[in-house]
Amino acid sequence: MSVDVIELADRADAPKIGSGDDRYSRQRLFPFIGEEGQRRLANSHVALVGCGATGAASAGLLARAGVGHLTIIDRDFVEPSNLQRQMLFTEDDAREALPKAEAARRRLLTINSEVTVTAHIADLTPANALTLLGGAGVILDATDNFETRYLLNDYAVKTGTPWIYAAAIGSYAATMNILPVGEHRTACLACIFPEPPAGTVETCDTAGILNTAVNVAASLQSTEAIKLLTGQPAAMRRTLLSMDLWTGEHSEVSAARPRPACTVCGLREFPHLAGEGRPHITMCGRNSVQIHEHNRPVDFATLADRLRPLGEVRWNSLMLRFLYGVYTLSVFADGRTVVQGTSEVPRARALYARFIGS
């Protein structure tokens, strides 16, 4: 798959706002950052995988904090329903259906013209992971599916790159640091979740989401990244933290030590990086894409209840058809899905992840 790469535009003619005394003055006053920490941030490179709600919020926070280079990877475009929670985007972006990576790049340059932003309008895959993620000092997860998170985990453990998991849905936010090497090494994602969630899973399009939950997840994720980028890994949290902003409940699960029998960080097996855990995708006739999810049975009744508020649903014992605007998703009992209305694989995968869940 070809990758669209949009580099930082030449803004030499634009007036600059100096960073020396004013822009980061309050941040430099914070004793755990100071002058040295600010210098480290300026020399840092962060890759954000996904630029929806969490990714947009984290990118904005890190750009304002003075992280020198941000790489943004996203396969989707801006829609009106994004504007409630995706803080970098505007009504104009939605009207133009701008790719999220490019819309974010443009907005970030208006926030901090000193930051280098690289936008990849792409779907992260095993084939392009090394190219898109190479050079980043830390990777921030802002994806909408576990398939990509397991790919990130394989890549991070194999290359020794730290990454930070984050999720938000409903009023719930969660995050976890994964440090794959060194004296501060933690458990990896596969240590905590050896297997992905079975069956269909909730997404923000089926369960809803509070923008406050997004911002909590992004704030926690960005703070942990800043700790790492300023050379303070010992200060990073070593738990899987989850909280419900509506009920006030929260929990923490220790992630301080790797699981010895973990297939990824223990046995050094990387099936998702090899493409073994990824759905097989084919073009399936004119303007349609077929996504094969093997050994993943679907509960049609439960899925129909989730999707009915969003569009027309028809189903029987053999298949379910969901009509959403110009798109039709035909879901079969084993999880195989034909997405009609697009011939673009990234768009089909985005629709699949949004409504069926990965």
C-alpha positions, 0 to 999 in steps of 0.5 A: 500500500502506498503511503501519503507523506506530508512534511512540514510546510516552509513557514520561513515567511511567517512571524515567529513567536520566540520560545526562549523566554516566554512560550515555555516559561511556566513549564520550565519553572516546574522543578521536574522539567526546568531548562534541561527537561525543556531542551530534551523535549525540543530534541524528542520525536514522538509517533502518534498512531491514530489521530482521533479523539485521544490522538488529537488531544495528545498531539495538541498537548505535546506540541504546546509542551515543545516536543520537537518532532511529532509523527502522526499516522491515521487512515481516516478523515474528519466527519461532523460527528468527530467535532464533539471530542476531537479537539484539533478539528474544525467544521471546515475540516469536516466539510472538506472531509480532510484526512485527519493526519493532514488536518492535525498537521495544519492545526498544530502548525498554528499552535506551535510553528517551531514543532516539526510535524510529519503526517502519514495518511496511512493504515499502520500495517506490518509492512510499513511499521518500521518505515512509519515508526522508525526514529521515534523515541516513544510511541503513543497509542491512539488507535481504535482496535486491539489488532493495531495495539498488538502490532504496536506491542510486537514492534515496540518489544522487538525494537526496544521502543517504549509505548503508551497504551490509552483508551477511552469509551463512554465515561471510561479512560485507561492507560498503561506504560510499556517499557520493553528494555532497561532497568525500568522494564515493565510488562508488555500488553501481551503480558496483561492481555494474552488474548484480544477481547472475544466477539464484538466489542464496544466502540464510541460509535455504539457506546458513545463517549464523553470528551472529558474521558478522552481528555483524561486519557490523553492527559495521563498519556502525555504526562507519562510521555513527558516523564520519559522524554525528560529522562525520568523513567523511574517516575513513570507509573507501573500499572494499568490504570482505569477510571470511570469519570461518571461513577468515580470508580477506578482500579489499577492492575500491576504491570511492574514485571513482565510475565515470564511465559509471555509469548512476546516479551518472554519468548520473543515471538512477534506474530502480529508484526509478521501479519499472522493476527491481521485480517485478510483483506481483498477487493470484492467487486466494484466499490467494495472491500472484504475483510476476513476475520477467521474464528471470530463468531458474531452474536447477530442479535447483540450486534443488531441492538448496538447498531440499530440506533445508528442506521438500518439493520437487517439480519437472520441466522446467516448474516447481518446487513448494516446500512450507514449512509452510503455504506453497507456492511454485510457481516457473516457468522464467522466475522467476515465482512464485506464493506460496500461503498468504498474501494479504499482499504483504509476507509473499509478498515476504519468502518469495520473497526468503528462498527464491528470492532477489532 
